[in-house]
Amino acid sequence: MIERMEKICIYSVKDQTDDVVEDILKCGVIQPIHAQSVVPDEIKHVLEECEISDISKEEELINRIENGITVLKKFSAEKNLFKKRPFITYKELTEEKVISQSIEICDKIEKAEERISKLRRDLAEMIFREKSLVPWASFDIPAEKCRTESAETYFCVLQGQK
């Protein structure tokens, strides 16, 4: 008896094609063939566009958003894990307006993070300078008396027997 055969089309990401085919072969229920000969013309252009499209911009935006979330979590006062998040559909999330707002917010977070880093470096430098002046705290001559219009006084410290 000859069984009636059905055709199915399975689409996968190019990098995962081998894994998908291997999993299908393990099931033993279908015989995969290369799709170039059986893909309808109306779908071919969609597949070609998918191969051509560069998702690096989207990946970069995702990385920027994840980094922004990480930065903001450091400053979050609220630690409630059960806070209700607003519901948003995929269509709303992928609107150009939402994406441009996300980019603007990422820019602001990155600028604020750079500013915070600069302020922390400046603070560390000031603390270092302050610590370097501690040995001079007991100096009994006022600093303004150490110079005149034509001369300056320099004080040096020699360590040990030199």
C-alpha positions in Angstrom: 0.0 0.0 0.0 1.3 3.4 -1.0 0.9 6.2 1.6 -0.2 9.6 0.5 2.6 12.1 1.0 2.3 15.7 2.3 4.8 18.4 1.6 5.8 20.8 4.4 8.1 23.8 4.3 10.3 24.5 7.3 12.1 27.7 7.5 15.1 28.2 9.8 17.8 30.7 10.5 20.8 30.0 8.3 23.1 29.3 11.2 20.7 26.7 12.7 19.8 24.9 9.5 22.1 21.9 10.2 20.7 21.5 13.7 17.1 21.6 12.5 17.7 19.1 9.7 19.5 16.8 12.2 16.6 16.9 14.6 14.1 16.2 11.8 16.1 13.2 10.6 16.3 11.8 14.1 12.5 11.8 14.2 12.4 9.7 11.1 9.0 10.9 9.9 10.0 13.1 6.9 12.6 13.1 4.2 14.1 16.6 3.9 15.1 18.0 0.5 16.8 21.2 -0.4 14.2 24.0 -0.7 15.5 26.0 -3.7 13.5 23.8 -6.1 10.2 23.7 -4.3 9.9 27.2 -2.7 7.1 29.2 -4.4 8.2 32.4 -6.2 6.1 34.6 -4.0 8.1 33.4 -0.9 11.5 33.4 -2.6 11.9 37.2 -2.5 10.9 37.3 1.2 13.6 34.7 2.0 16.2 36.6 0.0 15.3 39.8 1.8 15.7 38.0 5.1 19.1 36.8 4.1 20.2 40.2 2.9 18.9 42.2 5.8 21.4 43.1 8.4 20.3 42.6 11.9 23.4 44.2 13.5 21.5 47.5 14.1 18.8 45.6 16.0 21.4 43.6 18.0 23.3 46.8 18.8 20.0 48.5 20.0 19.2 45.4 22.1 22.7 45.5 23.7 22.4 49.3 24.4 19.0 48.8 26.0 20.3 45.8 28.1 23.3 48.0 29.2 20.9 50.8 30.0 18.7 48.6 32.2 21.8 47.3 34.0 23.0 50.9 34.6 19.6 52.0 35.8 19.2 49.0 38.2 22.3 50.3 40.1 20.3 53.4 41.0 16.9 51.9 41.5 15.5 52.4 44.9 12.6 50.0 44.3 13.4 46.3 44.5 9.9 44.9 44.0 10.1 41.8 41.9 6.3 41.6 41.5 5.7 45.0 40.1 3.1 44.8 37.3 4.6 45.7 33.9 2.6 47.4 31.2 1.3 45.2 28.4 2.7 46.1 25.0 2.2 44.2 21.7 4.9 43.4 19.3 3.5 45.8 16.7 3.5 48.6 19.2 7.1 47.7 20.3 8.4 47.8 16.7 6.9 51.1 15.7 9.4 53.6 14.5 8.4 56.1 17.2 9.1 53.6 20.0 12.4 52.7 18.5 13.5 56.3 18.1 12.4 57.0 21.7 14.4 54.0 22.9 17.5 55.3 21.0 17.1 58.7 22.6 16.8 57.2 26.1 19.8 55.0 25.5 21.8 58.1 24.4 20.8 59.9 27.6 21.7 56.9 29.8 25.1 56.5 28.1 25.9 60.2 28.5 24.8 60.1 32.2 27.0 57.0 32.7 30.0 58.8 31.1 29.4 61.8 33.3 29.2 59.6 36.4 32.4 57.8 35.4 34.2 61.2 34.9 33.0 62.5 38.2 34.2 59.3 40.0 37.6 59.7 38.3 37.7 63.3 39.4 36.8 62.4 43.0 39.5 59.7 43.1 42.0 62.3 41.9 40.9 64.8 44.5 41.1 62.2 47.3 44.6 61.3 46.1 45.7 65.0 46.1 44.2 65.5 49.6 46.1 62.5 50.9 49.3 63.8 49.4 48.8 67.1 51.3 48.2 65.4 54.7 52.0 65.5 55.6 51.9 69.3 55.2 48.9 69.8 57.6 51.1 70.6 60.5 53.1 73.1 58.6 53.1 76.3 60.7 53.8 79.0 58.1 50.8 80.3 56.2 50.9 79.5 52.5 50.3 83.2 51.5 53.5 84.2 53.3 55.7 81.8 51.3 55.8 84.1 48.3 56.4 87.8 47.4 56.1 89.6 44.1 59.7 88.8 43.2 60.4 85.5 45.1 58.8 82.2 46.1 59.8 79.9 48.9 60.0 76.2 48.2 60.1 73.7 51.0 61.5 70.3 50.5 61.6 67.2 52.6 64.6 64.9 52.6 64.1 61.5 54.0 66.6 59.8 56.2 70.3 60.6 56.5 70.7 62.3 53.1 
